[in-house]
Amino acid sequence: MSADPVLRIEGVVKRFGDMTVLDGVDLAVAEHEVVALIGASGSGKSTLLRCINLLEQLDDGRIWLRDDDISDPRVPADRVRARIGIVFQQFNLFPHIRVLDNVTLAARRVLKTPRAEAEATALALLDRVGLADKAHEFPDRLSGGQQQRVAIVRAIATSPELLLLDEITSALDPELVTEVLDLVRQLSAEGTTIVMATHEMAFARDVADRVVFLDGGVIVEEGRSADVFENPREDRTRAFLSRFIGPGGSGSSVA
């Protein structure tokens, strides 16, 4: 861990009514690190990502993005979100505007980037993921895998300091999963700082530098991905992984 992490989370608590979804979560993420959040549905993975992106208000704890306390309610949320890219389970593309406009919207509206510059960046990114020919299509003309790749391009078009990925393959047909994960693998290889919630265990094992297992809103275990998958320390981690880790450590996705 670097001396100055990109993301630092301390004692984060989030409740919905009487239900505590996150219960004192501590986590730090170094620059260029890929951290995979794993755990059963309802363990708090997606809520943690939404708290980082200020889509949910904390009940306790603090979150820093580099040296900035972004959990301070006086901090403008839009200014923080301009520094963080996020991709959701559902593609969340605006259906009434074309792909190019979806990708450039944040750069033009939030960062005030001139349209020509924003579009040049967007077209280069779309070309890189094989979708330059779809720039002027509406999202409903694209396959699910293509829409999710556009959503990832939209998230990285502003060169964010941190990329959050929330179960980005969950809404895809199995045959479309690979093309999306290949793009994330490429971003990881290029040094993008990523925190991803995922059910794709083999992908988490192969791509993540570190794996964090959540259960009941707490971090039960974290460590190097190889260590967690091959030799988990905690009984709860072993029980969770045993559902889809076969002999010899082979993994699969879990619904």
N, C-alpha and C positions, 0 to 999 in steps of 0.2 A: 504494500500500500504506500502510495506516494505521501509526502508530508502534507500536501495540500490537495485533498480529494476534490473531484468535481462535484460530488453529491455527498452530503453528510446528514444523516437522520438520527435524531436522538430522542428516545422516550416517546415515540409517536403513539398516541391513543386516538382511536376513532370509534364512536358509538353511533348506532342507529336505534333510537329509543332505548330500551333496556338491554339491547344486544351490543356487546363489545366486539367489534370486528377486528380491530388492531389493539394490542394490549402491551404497550411499552416496547415498540420496535426500534432497534438500533442498527444502523447500517451505514457503511461508507463505501463509495465507489471511486476508484482511481481513474485518472485520465487514460483513455484507450482500453479500459477494462470492459469485458462483457460479463454481466451477472445475470444468471437465470434464476427466477423465482419459481419454485415448484411446490406442489401441494394439491390436495383435493379441492374440488369446487367448494367455495365458501371458506377457504382457509385465510383469505385476506389479501391475496396477490393483486387482484385488480383494484381493490380499494386502496392499497398502498400506492399504486401507480397514479391513481386519481388524486390522492393527497399530494403527491410530488408535483403534479401539474396544476394544483390549486383548484381542481374541480370539486373537491370535498374540503370542508373546513375542519381543521384539527380540533379535537377536544383537549388534547394536551400534547406536549412535546414541541420540538422545533426541527425545521428543515433548512439546510443551507445549500445554496448553489454557489460553489466556490466560496467567496467570502461574504455573500449576501444572505441574510436571514429572510428567506422568501416566505416563511410562515408568519412573519409580522403582518398583521391585517392592514397596516398602512401601506404596504408595498402594492403597487398596481399589478393586478393579476395578468393583464395583457402584456405588460412589459416582461414579466417572468416567462409567460408562455411563448414569447417570441424567441426565447433562448432554449426552449425545450421542444423537441419534436415528439409527437405521440401518434401512434397508429392503434386503432381499436379492433375488436373482433369483427364488428360490422364495418364496412368500408367508409361510411359517413362522408361520401363524396356528395357535393351538391348536385342533384339530378338535373337542375334547370340550366346549368352552365357547362360549357365544354371542358374537356380534360385540361387543356392548356390554362383556362381561366381558374379551374380548381387548383392547379399546381401553383399558380402565380399569385393567388388572392392574398395570402399572408404577407408576401414580400411587398406587394403593391400597397395594401391597406395599412399594415402595421409598421413595416420598416420604411415605407415611403420610397421604395425602389422604383426608378422610372420603368414604365411598362416595357420598353424595348430591352432593357437590361434584364428584367425579371423573365421575360419570355425567352431570351437567348439562353439563360441558365436552365430554364425549364425544358426547353427543347433538347439541350445537350444531355440532361439527365434522362429524359424520355428515350432518347436515342440509345443511351447506354443500357437501358433495360429492354430494348427492342420494341418500344411503343411510340416511336416518333411518328409513325403513320396514323396513330390514333389521337393525335393532339387536338384535332378539331371535331372529334366525335363526342357525343353525349355519353355519360357513364353507362347508361342502360344498354348501349351497343357493345359493351365489353363483357368478356367472361369474368367470373368471380376472381380468378387468379390475376387477370389483367387489372381489374379494379383495385385489388389489394396492392399490386405493384405501383399503381398510380398513387394510392394513399401513402405508400412509403416514400415515393418521390416527392410528394407534397410535403411530407414531414422533414425531409432533408434539404429541401430547396432553399431554406433560409440559413443553411450551415449551422444547425443548432449545436450547443455545447453538450447536449445529452439527448439520446433517443430512447423513448419508452415504447415498448411493444407489448400490447395486451392481447394475448391469445390470438395472434393475427391469422392463424390457420384454422381456427375453430369453425368458421362459417364456410369453409371451402370444401368442395368435393375432393376426395382423396387424390385424384389424378392431378389436381391443381396445386397441391401443397408443396411439391418439390420446387416449382418455379419460384414461389415466394420465399421459401427457405434458402434457396440458392442466392437470392439477392441479399438476404440478411447475412449469409455466410461471406459474401463479397464485402459488405460494409464492415463486418468484423475484421476481415483481413486488412482492410484499409485503415484500421485504427479508430473507428467510430466508437464512442463511449455509449454502451447500450445496457439498459436494464429491461429484461423481458420476462413476462409471465408466460409460461408455456406448458402444454401437456405433451409436447414432442420430446420425449425423454432421450432418445438417441441423438437428436439434434442438440439438446442442452449439454449432453455429455461431450459431444464432439466439438462444439463451438464455444461454449462458455468457459471463461477463465475460472469462474467461481460459481458455485451453486448454493442457493439459500432455500432450505426447506421450511415452509411455514405450515403450522397446524394450529387451528383454534386461535388465530390472530397473533401468534408468537413465533419467533424464529427458534425452531427446535435444533437445527444444525446448519452450519455453513462451512464451506471449505473448498479446496480445489476440486474441480468437477470429477477428476479421476478418483480422488479420495472418497468423495461422498458416494459415488456410484459403485465403486469397487469394494469399499470397506467402511460403510456407514457406522458411526459410533453409537447412535441412539436407537433404541428399540422402535420408536415411532417411525423413524426414517426407514429402518429395515422393513417394517411392516408395509409402509407405503410403496417402497420400491419393489418389494417382492411380488406385487400384483402384475408387473409388466417387465421386470428384468429377468431374463431367462438365464440358464446355465452359462457360465463364462462371461456374464455381464452384458449380454446382448440386450438391447432396449427397443422399445417401440413407443408409439404414442398411446395416450389413454384419453378416452372421451370424457 
